[in-house]
């Protein structure tokens, strides 16, 4: 494992893509996320909700936590739930951190899909984006992707998602990004 190995990074992002035709207005997420804080819906420290709906293709509405953030993201014009792990789990393996991130994103997905205030929001089961926003440890190169690929494959096998086609996306100036799709 080199010093620029994605295996060393604590930071990870998971994006589950939403069906745009079933996406409620962004302001609908503000009271839902506040309810998650109030009712302790997730087993982590949640702090506040920020509204960035005015930012074109931006983070939308963000639930800010100590270890991680959750947002209804519109990056690249594709809405979805973005889970952003910022810190914690340093003692675990890269595979354990990725499994944990996927599970937490899936838990948030279930809460959103089950919430009557969001009028039937749905997320795709056919695609997932994994990003390692830590260019010190993970460059967006074929070599770094090749090192990270077995970790991603094992983590996806342990999830309920049937995603088995992996592709590195973006250019070297961007964080290491892996698109996982069903074949």
VMD Tcl script that builds the backbone (N, CA, C; Angstrom):
set m [mol new atoms 549]
animate dup $m
set s [atomselect $m all]
$s set {name element resname resid chain x y z} {
  {N N UNK 1 A 0.843 -1.172 0.000}
  {CA C UNK 1 A 0.000 0.000 0.000}
  {C C UNK 1 A 0.893 1.242 0.000}
  {N N UNK 2 A 0.733 2.076 -1.008}
  {CA C UNK 2 A 1.547 3.276 -1.120}
  {C C UNK 2 A 1.003 4.376 -0.209}
  {N N UNK 3 A 1.772 5.444 -0.066}
  {CA C UNK 3 A 1.312 6.538 0.783}
  {C C UNK 3 A 0.119 7.272 0.165}
  {N N UNK 4 A -0.101 7.122 -1.137}
  {CA C UNK 4 A -1.251 7.756 -1.787}
  {C C UNK 4 A -2.366 6.736 -2.019}
  {N N UNK 5 A -2.494 5.788 -1.126}
  {CA C UNK 5 A -3.473 4.722 -1.269}
  {C C UNK 5 A -4.864 5.148 -0.810}
  {N N UNK 6 A -5.909 4.842 -1.614}
  {CA C UNK 6 A -7.269 5.137 -1.167}
  {C C UNK 6 A -7.653 4.328 0.071}
  {N N UNK 7 A -6.919 3.268 0.340}
  {CA C UNK 7 A -7.190 2.429 1.503}
  {C C UNK 7 A -6.950 3.195 2.803}
  {N N UNK 8 A -6.189 4.276 2.751}
  {CA C UNK 8 A -5.836 5.031 3.957}
  {C C UNK 8 A -6.830 6.138 4.290}
  {N N UNK 9 A -7.681 6.501 3.367}
  {CA C UNK 9 A -8.561 7.645 3.574}
  {C C UNK 9 A -9.770 7.306 4.436}
  {N N UNK 10 A -10.063 8.180 5.405}
  {CA C UNK 10 A -11.293 8.052 6.201}
  {C C UNK 10 A -12.474 8.658 5.467}
  {N N UNK 11 A -12.208 9.570 4.552}
  {CA C UNK 11 A -13.258 10.308 3.871}
  {C C UNK 11 A -13.847 9.481 2.733}
  {N N UNK 12 A -15.173 9.496 2.651}
  {CA C UNK 12 A -15.846 8.752 1.587}
  {C C UNK 12 A -17.214 9.374 1.342}
  {N N UNK 13 A -17.638 9.314 0.108}
  {CA C UNK 13 A -18.961 9.800 -0.263}
  {C C UNK 13 A -19.692 8.704 -1.032}
  {N N UNK 14 A -20.983 8.591 -0.757}
  {CA C UNK 14 A -21.856 7.653 -1.463}
  {C C UNK 14 A -23.032 8.462 -1.992}
  {N N UNK 15 A -23.322 8.323 -3.271}
  {CA C UNK 15 A -24.497 9.003 -3.821}
  {C C UNK 15 A -25.452 7.975 -4.405}
  {N N UNK 16 A -26.688 8.028 -3.920}
  {CA C UNK 16 A -27.779 7.214 -4.443}
  {C C UNK 16 A -28.648 8.148 -5.285}
  {N N UNK 17 A -28.856 7.819 -6.536}
  {CA C UNK 17 A -29.552 8.718 -7.444}
  {C C UNK 17 A -31.063 8.611 -7.286}
  {N N UNK 18 A -31.715 9.774 -7.274}
  {CA C UNK 18 A -33.165 9.848 -7.114}
  {C C UNK 18 A -33.843 9.836 -8.474}
  {N N UNK 19 A -35.071 9.349 -8.476}
  {CA C UNK 19 A -35.918 9.443 -9.656}
  {C C UNK 19 A -36.393 10.897 -9.723}
  {N N UNK 20 A -35.933 11.675 -10.703}
  {CA C UNK 20 A -36.288 13.095 -10.738}
  {C C UNK 20 A -37.798 13.347 -10.847}
  {N N UNK 21 A -38.527 12.414 -11.444}
  {CA C UNK 21 A -39.969 12.611 -11.595}
  {C C UNK 21 A -40.714 12.474 -10.270}
  {N N UNK 22 A -40.068 11.855 -9.262}
  {CA C UNK 22 A -40.715 11.656 -7.963}
  {C C UNK 22 A -40.060 12.492 -6.865}
  {N N UNK 23 A -39.241 13.455 -7.262}
  {CA C UNK 23 A -38.518 14.269 -6.288}
  {C C UNK 23 A -39.373 15.446 -5.831}
  {N N UNK 24 A -39.688 15.527 -4.542}
  {CA C UNK 24 A -40.455 16.679 -4.044}
  {C C UNK 24 A -39.582 17.930 -4.031}
  {N N UNK 25 A -40.189 19.089 -3.842}
  {CA C UNK 25 A -39.399 20.324 -3.752}
  {C C UNK 25 A -38.373 20.230 -2.617}
  {N N UNK 26 A -37.231 20.860 -2.824}
  {CA C UNK 26 A -36.155 20.786 -1.834}
  {C C UNK 26 A -36.578 21.245 -0.454}
  {N N UNK 27 A -37.436 22.250 -0.370}
  {CA C UNK 27 A -37.836 22.744 0.954}
  {C C UNK 27 A -38.572 21.679 1.767}
  {N N UNK 28 A -39.068 20.632 1.112}
  {CA C UNK 28 A -39.739 19.535 1.824}
  {C C UNK 28 A -38.779 18.767 2.728}
  {N N UNK 29 A -37.494 18.803 2.407}
  {CA C UNK 29 A -36.509 18.039 3.172}
  {C C UNK 29 A -36.099 18.730 4.468}
  {N N UNK 30 A -36.294 20.029 4.565}
  {CA C UNK 30 A -35.864 20.773 5.750}
  {C C UNK 30 A -36.558 20.258 7.013}
  {N N UNK 31 A -37.888 20.185 7.065}
  {CA C UNK 31 A -38.512 19.661 8.298}
  {C C UNK 31 A -38.230 18.168 8.505}
  {N N UNK 32 A -38.050 17.432 7.427}
  {CA C UNK 32 A -37.733 16.006 7.569}
  {C C UNK 32 A -36.381 15.837 8.250}
  {N N UNK 33 A -35.367 16.566 7.782}
  {CA C UNK 33 A -34.042 16.468 8.389}
  {C C UNK 33 A -34.042 16.995 9.827}
  {N N UNK 34 A -34.794 18.067 10.089}
  {CA C UNK 34 A -34.902 18.549 11.473}
  {C C UNK 34 A -35.536 17.475 12.360}
  {N N UNK 35 A -36.499 16.742 11.818}
  {CA C UNK 35 A -37.116 15.643 12.560}
  {C C UNK 35 A -36.120 14.538 12.869}
  {N N UNK 36 A -35.204 14.275 11.943}
  {CA C UNK 36 A -34.175 13.265 12.198}
  {C C UNK 36 A -33.313 13.664 13.389}
  {N N UNK 37 A -32.999 14.952 13.483}
  {CA C UNK 37 A -32.203 15.434 14.624}
  {C C UNK 37 A -33.024 15.291 15.906}
  {N N UNK 38 A -34.222 15.825 15.888}
  {CA C UNK 38 A -35.085 15.840 17.079}
  {C C UNK 38 A -35.386 14.428 17.579}
  {N N UNK 39 A -35.716 13.521 16.653}
  {CA C UNK 39 A -36.134 12.170 17.019}
  {C C UNK 39 A -34.984 11.157 17.055}
  {N N UNK 40 A -33.755 11.643 16.838}
  {CA C UNK 40 A -32.571 10.770 16.853}
  {C C UNK 40 A -32.776 9.546 15.948}
  {N N UNK 41 A -33.120 9.824 14.703}
  {CA C UNK 41 A -33.413 8.767 13.723}
  {C C UNK 41 A -32.168 7.981 13.324}
  {N N UNK 42 A -30.998 8.590 13.452}
  {CA C UNK 42 A -29.749 7.923 13.087}
  {C C UNK 42 A -28.864 7.831 14.321}
  {N N UNK 43 A -28.044 6.803 14.373}
  {CA C UNK 43 A -27.196 6.584 15.549}
  {C C UNK 43 A -25.871 7.341 15.434}
  {N N UNK 44 A -25.995 8.633 15.229}
  {CA C UNK 44 A -24.813 9.488 15.151}
  {C C UNK 44 A -25.216 10.898 15.558}
  {N N UNK 45 A -24.235 11.737 15.818}
  {CA C UNK 45 A -24.495 13.104 16.251}
  {C C UNK 45 A -24.854 13.969 15.049}
  {N N UNK 46 A -26.120 14.412 15.013}
  {CA C UNK 46 A -26.602 15.297 13.961}
  {C C UNK 46 A -26.746 16.684 14.565}
  {N N UNK 47 A -26.323 17.713 13.823}
  {CA C UNK 47 A -26.186 19.039 14.404}
  {C C UNK 47 A -27.181 20.062 13.871}
  {N N UNK 48 A -27.301 20.179 12.557}
  {CA C UNK 48 A -28.109 21.259 12.000}
  {C C UNK 48 A -28.498 20.928 10.565}
  {N N UNK 49 A -29.358 21.773 10.001}
  {CA C UNK 49 A -29.794 21.644 8.619}
  {C C UNK 49 A -29.474 22.955 7.916}
  {N N UNK 50 A -28.896 22.866 6.724}
  {CA C UNK 50 A -28.569 24.057 5.937}
  {C C UNK 50 A -29.273 23.972 4.587}
  {N N UNK 51 A -29.800 25.099 4.156}
  {CA C UNK 51 A -30.536 25.179 2.904}
  {C C UNK 51 A -29.661 25.851 1.848}
  {N N UNK 52 A -29.244 25.065 0.857}
  {CA C UNK 52 A -28.457 25.577 -0.265}
  {C C UNK 52 A -29.224 25.410 -1.576}
  {N N UNK 53 A -30.543 25.416 -1.488}
  {CA C UNK 53 A -31.367 25.205 -2.671}
  {C C UNK 53 A -31.120 26.269 -3.737}
  {N N UNK 54 A -30.633 27.429 -3.334}
  {CA C UNK 54 A -30.379 28.516 -4.280}
  {C C UNK 54 A -29.136 28.275 -5.145}
  {N N UNK 55 A -28.305 27.304 -4.799}
  {CA C UNK 55 A -27.075 27.041 -5.539}
  {C C UNK 55 A -27.388 26.092 -6.691}
  {N N UNK 56 A -27.130 26.535 -7.910}
  {CA C UNK 56 A -27.387 25.720 -9.100}
  {C C UNK 56 A -26.528 24.455 -9.064}
  {N N UNK 57 A -27.181 23.307 -9.223}
  {CA C UNK 57 A -26.514 21.996 -9.184}
  {C C UNK 57 A -25.625 21.865 -7.950}
  {N N UNK 58 A -26.128 22.345 -6.827}
  {CA C UNK 58 A -25.361 22.348 -5.587}
  {C C UNK 58 A -25.824 21.293 -4.609}
  {N N UNK 59 A -25.473 21.491 -3.342}
  {CA C UNK 59 A -25.766 20.499 -2.311}
  {C C UNK 59 A -27.220 20.442 -1.879}
  {N N UNK 60 A -28.060 21.356 -2.335}
  {CA C UNK 60 A -29.483 21.308 -1.984}
  {C C UNK 60 A -29.718 21.599 -0.522}
  {N N UNK 61 A -30.257 20.609 0.182}
  {CA C UNK 61 A -30.496 20.716 1.616}
  {C C UNK 61 A -29.546 19.729 2.300}
  {N N UNK 62 A -28.815 20.227 3.307}
  {CA C UNK 62 A -27.777 19.424 3.955}
  {C C UNK 62 A -28.116 19.215 5.429}
  {N N UNK 63 A -28.075 17.958 5.851}
  {CA C UNK 63 A -28.162 17.600 7.271}
  {C C UNK 63 A -26.718 17.455 7.742}
  {N N UNK 64 A -26.300 18.360 8.616}
  {CA C UNK 64 A -24.902 18.410 9.051}
  {C C UNK 64 A -24.738 17.588 10.314}
  {N N UNK 65 A -23.776 16.708 10.293}
  {CA C UNK 65 A -23.460 15.894 11.447}
  {C C UNK 65 A -22.004 16.042 11.849}
  {N N UNK 66 A -21.652 15.448 12.969}
  {CA C UNK 66 A -20.261 15.510 13.428}
  {C C UNK 66 A -19.374 14.615 12.573}
  {N N UNK 67 A -19.774 13.352 12.390}
  {CA C UNK 67 A -18.974 12.407 11.616}
  {C C UNK 67 A -19.307 12.442 10.134}
  {N N UNK 68 A -20.580 12.765 9.818}
  {CA C UNK 68 A -21.025 12.687 8.428}
  {C C UNK 68 A -22.137 13.693 8.158}
  {N N UNK 69 A -22.295 14.018 6.880}
  {CA C UNK 69 A -23.382 14.869 6.416}
  {C C UNK 69 A -24.239 14.067 5.440}
  {N N UNK 70 A -25.499 14.463 5.338}
  {CA C UNK 70 A -26.437 13.883 4.382}
  {C C UNK 70 A -27.031 15.047 3.601}
  {N N UNK 71 A -27.141 14.916 2.297}
  {CA C UNK 71 A -27.757 16.008 1.552}
  {C C UNK 71 A -28.563 15.473 0.376}
  {N N UNK 72 A -29.485 16.304 -0.054}
  {CA C UNK 72 A -30.200 16.044 -1.297}
  {C C UNK 72 A -29.449 16.874 -2.321}
  {N N UNK 73 A -28.553 16.214 -2.995}
  {CA C UNK 73 A -27.542 16.817 -3.855}
  {C C UNK 73 A -28.043 16.895 -5.295}
  {N N UNK 74 A -27.636 17.937 -6.004}
  {CA C UNK 74 A -27.997 18.091 -7.417}
  {C C UNK 74 A -26.773 18.238 -8.313}
  {N N UNK 75 A -25.624 17.772 -7.875}
  {CA C UNK 75 A -24.397 17.895 -8.662}
  {C C UNK 75 A -24.568 17.228 -10.028}
  {N N UNK 76 A -23.980 17.835 -11.025}
  {CA C UNK 76 A -24.032 17.347 -12.410}
  {C C UNK 76 A -25.456 17.237 -12.933}
  {N N UNK 77 A -26.387 17.947 -12.304}
  {CA C UNK 77 A -27.769 17.919 -12.756}
  {C C UNK 77 A -28.504 16.633 -12.456}
  {N N UNK 78 A -27.935 15.800 -11.558}
  {CA C UNK 78 A -28.533 14.512 -11.206}
  {C C UNK 78 A -28.852 14.498 -9.722}
  {N N UNK 79 A -30.112 14.630 -9.360}
  {CA C UNK 79 A -30.458 14.661 -7.939}
  {C C UNK 79 A -30.262 13.307 -7.268}
  {N N UNK 80 A -29.936 13.372 -5.998}
  {CA C UNK 80 A -29.779 12.138 -5.239}
  {C C UNK 80 A -29.448 12.410 -3.790}
  {N N UNK 81 A -29.385 11.350 -3.033}
  {CA C UNK 81 A -28.980 11.409 -1.637}
  {C C UNK 81 A -27.471 11.235 -1.585}
  {N N UNK 82 A -26.794 12.216 -1.026}
  {CA C UNK 82 A -25.343 12.162 -0.902}
  {C C UNK 82 A -24.977 11.999 0.565}
  {N N UNK 83 A -24.296 10.894 0.874}
  {CA C UNK 83 A -23.763 10.640 2.213}
  {C C UNK 83 A -22.286 11.009 2.173}
  {N N UNK 84 A -21.840 11.839 3.106}
  {CA C UNK 84 A -20.453 12.300 3.139}
  {C C UNK 84 A -19.852 11.968 4.495}
  {N N UNK 85 A -18.988 10.965 4.533}
  {CA C UNK 85 A -18.279 10.608 5.767}
  {C C UNK 85 A -17.065 11.506 5.881}
  {N N UNK 86 A -16.999 12.291 6.974}
  {CA C UNK 86 A -15.923 13.263 7.152}
  {C C UNK 86 A -14.823 12.757 8.077}
  {N N UNK 87 A -15.232 11.981 9.079}
  {CA C UNK 87 A -14.256 11.529 10.083}
  {C C UNK 87 A -14.813 10.321 10.817}
  {N N UNK 88 A -13.943 9.703 11.589}
  {CA C UNK 88 A -14.354 8.537 12.375}
  {C C UNK 88 A -13.990 7.250 11.661}
  {N N UNK 89 A -14.038 6.178 12.372}
  {CA C UNK 89 A -13.731 4.834 11.853}
  {C C UNK 89 A -12.298 4.694 11.353}
  {N N UNK 90 A -11.395 5.510 11.868}
  {CA C UNK 90 A -10.004 5.471 11.416}
  {C C UNK 90 A -9.351 4.125 11.682}
  {N N UNK 91 A -9.789 3.439 12.716}
  {CA C UNK 91 A -9.173 2.169 13.085}
  {C C UNK 91 A -9.666 1.000 12.239}
  {N N UNK 92 A -10.695 1.209 11.442}
  {CA C UNK 92 A -11.240 0.117 10.639}
  {C C UNK 92 A -10.575 0.081 9.261}
  {N N UNK 93 A -10.798 -1.018 8.557}
  {CA C UNK 93 A -10.216 -1.170 7.223}
  {C C UNK 93 A -10.993 -0.339 6.214}
  {N N UNK 94 A -10.408 -0.134 5.051}
  {CA C UNK 94 A -11.080 0.609 3.980}
  {C C UNK 94 A -12.382 -0.091 3.599}
  {N N UNK 95 A -12.370 -1.402 3.569}
  {CA C UNK 95 A -13.582 -2.148 3.226}
  {C C UNK 95 A -14.663 -1.936 4.289}
  {N N UNK 96 A -14.296 -1.987 5.566}
  {CA C UNK 96 A -15.275 -1.754 6.639}
  {C C UNK 96 A -15.840 -0.346 6.569}
  {N N UNK 97 A -14.986 0.649 6.271}
  {CA C UNK 97 A -15.458 2.030 6.155}
  {C C UNK 97 A -16.428 2.176 4.987}
  {N N UNK 98 A -16.135 1.520 3.869}
  {CA C UNK 98 A -17.009 1.597 2.705}
  {C C UNK 98 A -18.330 0.882 2.970}
  {N N UNK 99 A -18.276 -0.274 3.581}
  {CA C UNK 99 A -19.505 -0.995 3.944}
  {C C UNK 99 A -20.359 -0.140 4.870}
  {N N UNK 100 A -19.729 0.465 5.869}
  {CA C UNK 100 A -20.453 1.326 6.800}
  {C C UNK 100 A -21.106 2.494 6.058}
  {N N UNK 101 A -20.385 3.117 5.146}
  {CA C UNK 101 A -20.928 4.249 4.391}
  {C C UNK 101 A -22.122 3.824 3.539}
  {N N UNK 102 A -22.016 2.696 2.869}
  {CA C UNK 102 A -23.124 2.201 2.045}
  {C C UNK 102 A -24.333 1.897 2.930}
  {N N UNK 103 A -24.109 1.260 4.066}
  {CA C UNK 103 A -25.217 0.943 4.977}
  {C C UNK 103 A -25.894 2.203 5.500}
  {N N UNK 104 A -25.108 3.213 5.849}
  {CA C UNK 104 A -25.686 4.462 6.357}
  {C C UNK 104 A -26.467 5.192 5.260}
  {N N UNK 105 A -25.944 5.188 4.051}
  {CA C UNK 105 A -26.681 5.796 2.933}
  {C C UNK 105 A -27.981 5.030 2.682}
  {N N UNK 106 A -27.927 3.708 2.762}
  {CA C UNK 106 A -29.125 2.892 2.556}
  {C C UNK 106 A -30.150 3.134 3.673}
  {N N UNK 107 A -29.688 3.308 4.899}
  {CA C UNK 107 A -30.591 3.592 6.017}
  {C C UNK 107 A -31.287 4.932 5.802}
  {N N UNK 108 A -30.525 5.947 5.399}
  {CA C UNK 108 A -31.111 7.261 5.126}
  {C C UNK 108 A -32.085 7.172 3.953}
  {N N UNK 109 A -31.732 6.418 2.964}
  {CA C UNK 109 A -32.618 6.209 1.813}
  {C C UNK 109 A -33.958 5.644 2.275}
  {N N UNK 110 A -33.913 4.615 3.114}
  {CA C UNK 110 A -35.141 3.980 3.599}
  {C C UNK 110 A -35.988 4.980 4.385}
  {N N UNK 111 A -35.344 5.788 5.222}
  {CA C UNK 111 A -36.083 6.799 5.985}
  {C C UNK 111 A -36.761 7.798 5.059}
  {N N UNK 112 A -36.060 8.220 4.025}
  {CA C UNK 112 A -36.635 9.178 3.078}
  {C C UNK 112 A -37.785 8.554 2.289}
  {N N UNK 113 A -37.587 7.340 1.796}
  {CA C UNK 113 A -38.619 6.690 0.989}
  {C C UNK 113 A -39.862 6.355 1.803}
  {N N UNK 114 A -39.689 6.152 3.100}
  {CA C UNK 114 A -40.825 5.823 3.974}
  {C C UNK 114 A -41.513 7.051 4.563}
  {N N UNK 115 A -40.963 8.229 4.335}
  {CA C UNK 115 A -41.521 9.429 4.950}
  {C C UNK 115 A -42.707 9.947 4.137}
  {N N UNK 116 A -43.904 9.989 4.727}
  {CA C UNK 116 A -45.089 10.451 3.989}
  {C C UNK 116 A -44.997 11.911 3.547}
  {N N UNK 117 A -44.187 12.716 4.203}
  {CA C UNK 117 A -44.048 14.125 3.833}
  {C C UNK 117 A -43.316 14.311 2.505}
  {N N UNK 118 A -42.661 13.247 2.029}
  {CA C UNK 118 A -41.874 13.369 0.798}
  {C C UNK 118 A -42.586 12.774 -0.411}
  {N N UNK 119 A -43.841 12.469 -0.273}
  {CA C UNK 119 A -44.741 12.055 -1.362}
  {C C UNK 119 A -44.140 11.071 -2.377}
  {N N UNK 120 A -43.618 9.975 -1.895}
  {CA C UNK 120 A -43.201 8.887 -2.784}
  {C C UNK 120 A -41.845 9.028 -3.446}
  {N N UNK 121 A -40.914 9.711 -2.813}
  {CA C UNK 121 A -39.564 9.804 -3.381}
  {C C UNK 121 A -39.003 8.390 -3.579}
  {N N UNK 122 A -38.265 8.208 -4.667}
  {CA C UNK 122 A -37.662 6.910 -4.971}
  {C C UNK 122 A -36.214 7.110 -5.411}
  {N N UNK 123 A -35.408 6.110 -5.062}
  {CA C UNK 123 A -34.007 6.115 -5.468}
  {C C UNK 123 A -33.726 4.893 -6.324}
  {N N UNK 124 A -32.807 5.030 -7.249}
  {CA C UNK 124 A -32.458 3.957 -8.175}
  {C C UNK 124 A -31.704 2.836 -7.460}
  {N N UNK 125 A -31.987 1.622 -7.874}
  {CA C UNK 125 A -31.226 0.459 -7.401}
  {C C UNK 125 A -30.153 0.059 -8.403}
  {N N UNK 126 A -30.071 0.792 -9.513}
  {CA C UNK 126 A -29.201 0.398 -10.621}
  {C C UNK 126 A -27.879 1.147 -10.697}
  {N N UNK 127 A -27.675 2.112 -9.799}
  {CA C UNK 127 A -26.466 2.925 -9.902}
  {C C UNK 127 A -26.122 3.532 -8.552}
  {N N UNK 128 A -24.824 3.643 -8.312}
  {CA C UNK 128 A -24.292 4.205 -7.076}
  {C C UNK 128 A -22.979 4.889 -7.428}
  {N N UNK 129 A -22.711 6.016 -6.809}
  {CA C UNK 129 A -21.452 6.712 -7.013}
  {C C UNK 129 A -20.663 6.668 -5.715}
  {N N UNK 130 A -19.410 6.280 -5.800}
  {CA C UNK 130 A -18.505 6.238 -4.652}
  {C C UNK 130 A -17.377 7.211 -4.954}
  {N N UNK 131 A -17.130 8.120 -4.013}
  {CA C UNK 131 A -16.073 9.104 -4.217}
  {C C UNK 131 A -15.199 9.130 -2.969}
  {N N UNK 132 A -13.892 9.221 -3.181}
  {CA C UNK 132 A -12.940 9.380 -2.086}
  {C C UNK 132 A -12.381 10.798 -2.197}
  {N N UNK 133 A -12.981 11.763 -1.462}
  {CA C UNK 133 A -12.588 13.164 -1.607}
  {C C UNK 133 A -11.332 13.503 -0.800}
  {N N UNK 134 A -10.272 12.795 -1.081}
  {CA C UNK 134 A -9.032 12.921 -0.315}
  {C C UNK 134 A -7.880 12.724 -1.296}
  {N N UNK 135 A -7.549 13.771 -2.032}
  {CA C UNK 135 A -6.528 13.633 -3.083}
  {C C UNK 135 A -5.137 13.365 -2.531}
  {N N UNK 136 A -4.943 13.579 -1.241}
  {CA C UNK 136 A -3.664 13.231 -0.633}
  {C C UNK 136 A -3.474 11.713 -0.657}
  {N N UNK 137 A -4.566 10.973 -0.419}
  {CA C UNK 137 A -4.490 9.518 -0.365}
  {C C UNK 137 A -5.084 8.813 -1.577}
  {N N UNK 138 A -5.879 9.524 -2.368}
  {CA C UNK 138 A -6.572 8.858 -3.477}
  {C C UNK 138 A -6.626 9.774 -4.693}
  {N N UNK 139 A -5.769 9.499 -5.642}
  {CA C UNK 139 A -5.792 10.259 -6.889}
  {C C UNK 139 A -6.728 9.565 -7.868}
  {N N UNK 140 A -7.301 10.317 -8.756}
  {CA C UNK 140 A -8.233 9.751 -9.724}
  {C C UNK 140 A -7.465 9.264 -10.953}
  {N N UNK 141 A -6.751 8.160 -10.735}
  {CA C UNK 141 A -5.951 7.555 -11.796}
  {C C UNK 141 A -6.334 6.087 -11.931}
  {N N UNK 142 A -5.954 5.504 -13.050}
  {CA C UNK 142 A -6.232 4.080 -13.262}
  {C C UNK 142 A -5.531 3.220 -12.212}
  {N N UNK 143 A -4.329 3.612 -11.805}
  {CA C UNK 143 A -3.584 2.844 -10.806}
  {C C UNK 143 A -4.290 2.848 -9.449}
  {N N UNK 144 A -4.736 3.997 -9.038}
  {CA C UNK 144 A -5.432 4.116 -7.754}
  {C C UNK 144 A -6.768 3.360 -7.815}
  {N N UNK 145 A -7.457 3.476 -8.928}
  {CA C UNK 145 A -8.711 2.744 -9.111}
  {C C UNK 145 A -8.467 1.240 -9.036}
  {N N UNK 146 A -7.406 0.762 -9.683}
  {CA C UNK 146 A -7.095 -0.669 -9.664}
  {C C UNK 146 A -6.829 -1.152 -8.244}
  {N N UNK 147 A -6.188 -0.326 -7.428}
  {CA C UNK 147 A -5.931 -0.704 -6.039}
  {C C UNK 147 A -7.222 -0.733 -5.223}
  {N N UNK 148 A -8.132 0.186 -5.497}
  {CA C UNK 148 A -9.372 0.328 -4.726}
  {C C UNK 148 A -10.474 -0.616 -5.202}
  {N N UNK 149 A -10.392 -1.077 -6.424}
  {CA C UNK 149 A -11.459 -1.882 -7.023}
  {C C UNK 149 A -11.833 -3.122 -6.208}
  {N N UNK 150 A -10.891 -3.947 -5.726}
  {CA C UNK 150 A -11.298 -5.108 -4.918}
  {C C UNK 150 A -12.045 -4.720 -3.640}
  {N N UNK 151 A -11.660 -3.609 -3.032}
  {CA C UNK 151 A -12.359 -3.121 -1.844}
  {C C UNK 151 A -13.797 -2.779 -2.182}
  {N N UNK 152 A -13.996 -2.079 -3.286}
  {CA C UNK 152 A -15.336 -1.699 -3.719}
  {C C UNK 152 A -16.157 -2.946 -4.052}
  {N N UNK 153 A -15.563 -3.884 -4.766}
  {CA C UNK 153 A -16.276 -5.118 -5.134}
  {C C UNK 153 A -16.740 -5.884 -3.897}
  {N N UNK 154 A -15.862 -6.039 -2.913}
  {CA C UNK 154 A -16.225 -6.763 -1.687}
  {C C UNK 154 A -17.306 -6.033 -0.907}
  {N N UNK 155 A -17.188 -4.710 -0.812}
  {CA C UNK 155 A -18.191 -3.921 -0.080}
  {C C UNK 155 A -19.553 -4.017 -0.757}
  {N N UNK 156 A -19.588 -3.957 -2.075}
  {CA C UNK 156 A -20.860 -4.055 -2.790}
  {C C UNK 156 A -21.472 -5.444 -2.662}
  {N N UNK 157 A -20.631 -6.474 -2.626}
  {CA C UNK 157 A -21.148 -7.841 -2.450}
  {C C UNK 157 A -21.837 -7.992 -1.103}
  {N N UNK 158 A -21.377 -7.278 -0.095}
  {CA C UNK 158 A -21.981 -7.399 1.236}
  {C C UNK 158 A -23.209 -6.507 1.396}
  {N N UNK 159 A -23.505 -5.693 0.401}
  {CA C UNK 159 A -24.681 -4.821 0.466}
  {C C UNK 159 A -25.871 -5.512 -0.196}
  {N N UNK 160 A -27.032 -4.918 -0.059}
  {CA C UNK 160 A -28.224 -5.478 -0.696}
  {C C UNK 160 A -28.345 -5.018 -2.146}
  {N N UNK 161 A -27.389 -4.238 -2.606}
  {CA C UNK 161 A -27.410 -3.740 -3.980}
  {C C UNK 161 A -26.762 -4.754 -4.918}
  {N N UNK 162 A -27.339 -4.936 -6.063}
  {CA C UNK 162 A -26.787 -5.859 -7.055}
  {C C UNK 162 A -26.042 -5.052 -8.116}
  {N N UNK 163 A -24.945 -4.443 -7.697}
  {CA C UNK 163 A -24.139 -3.619 -8.584}
  {C C UNK 163 A -22.794 -4.290 -8.788}
  {N N UNK 164 A -22.473 -4.610 -10.024}
  {CA C UNK 164 A -21.246 -5.358 -10.255}
  {C C UNK 164 A -20.396 -4.826 -11.402}
  {N N UNK 165 A -20.798 -3.753 -12.054}
  {CA C UNK 165 A -19.985 -3.145 -13.102}
  {C C UNK 165 A -19.393 -1.855 -12.542}
  {N N UNK 166 A -18.074 -1.791 -12.489}
  {CA C UNK 166 A -17.401 -0.623 -11.920}
  {C C UNK 166 A -16.655 0.138 -13.001}
  {N N UNK 167 A -16.681 1.466 -12.865}
  {CA C UNK 167 A -15.996 2.318 -13.824}
  {C C UNK 167 A -15.453 3.533 -13.088}
  {N N UNK 168 A -14.207 3.864 -13.353}
  {CA C UNK 168 A -13.630 5.103 -12.819}
  {C C UNK 168 A -14.128 6.234 -13.702}
  {N N UNK 169 A -14.592 7.308 -13.077}
  {CA C UNK 169 A -15.098 8.447 -13.847}
  {C C UNK 169 A -14.386 9.725 -13.440}
  {N N UNK 170 A -14.415 10.706 -14.322}
  {CA C UNK 170 A -13.772 11.983 -14.053}
  {C C UNK 170 A -12.343 11.998 -14.543}
  {N N UNK 171 A -11.693 13.120 -14.297}
  {CA C UNK 171 A -10.293 13.241 -14.710}
  {C C UNK 171 A -9.394 13.348 -13.481}
  {N N UNK 172 A -8.083 13.293 -13.669}
  {CA C UNK 172 A -7.160 13.276 -12.524}
  {C C UNK 172 A -7.232 14.491 -11.606}
  {N N UNK 173 A -7.834 15.583 -12.054}
  {CA C UNK 173 A -7.959 16.762 -11.189}
  {C C UNK 173 A -9.084 16.605 -10.181}
  {N N UNK 174 A -9.962 15.627 -10.380}
  {CA C UNK 174 A -11.107 15.399 -9.509}
  {C C UNK 174 A -10.788 14.288 -8.505}
  {N N UNK 175 A -11.579 14.181 -7.444}
  {CA C UNK 175 A -11.371 13.076 -6.495}
  {C C UNK 175 A -11.609 11.722 -7.173}
  {N N UNK 176 A -11.001 10.684 -6.628}
  {CA C UNK 176 A -11.223 9.334 -7.127}
  {C C UNK 176 A -12.727 9.044 -7.061}
  {N N UNK 177 A -13.319 8.724 -8.215}
  {CA C UNK 177 A -14.748 8.503 -8.300}
  {C C UNK 177 A -15.016 7.210 -9.050}
  {N N UNK 178 A -15.859 6.373 -8.438}
  {CA C UNK 178 A -16.215 5.067 -9.020}
  {C C UNK 178 A -17.719 5.016 -9.200}
  {N N UNK 179 A -18.152 4.706 -10.413}
  {CA C UNK 179 A -19.570 4.506 -10.682}
  {C C UNK 179 A -19.806 3.000 -10.705}
  {N N UNK 180 A -20.741 2.565 -9.871}
  {CA C UNK 180 A -21.121 1.156 -9.814}
  {C C UNK 180 A -22.525 1.036 -10.395}
  {N N UNK 181 A -22.680 0.130 -11.344}
  {CA C UNK 181 A -23.989 -0.072 -11.975}
  {C C UNK 181 A -24.278 -1.568 -12.072}
  {N N UNK 182 A -25.536 -1.882 -12.306}
  {CA C UNK 182 A -25.873 -3.286 -12.581}
  {C C UNK 182 A -25.613 -3.519 -14.065}
  {N N UNK 183 A -25.198 -4.703 -14.407}
  {CA C UNK 183 A -24.869 -4.977 -15.817}
  {C C UNK 183 A -26.078 -5.047 -16.665}
}
mol reanalyze $m
mol bondsrecalc $m
mol representation Tube
mol addrep $m
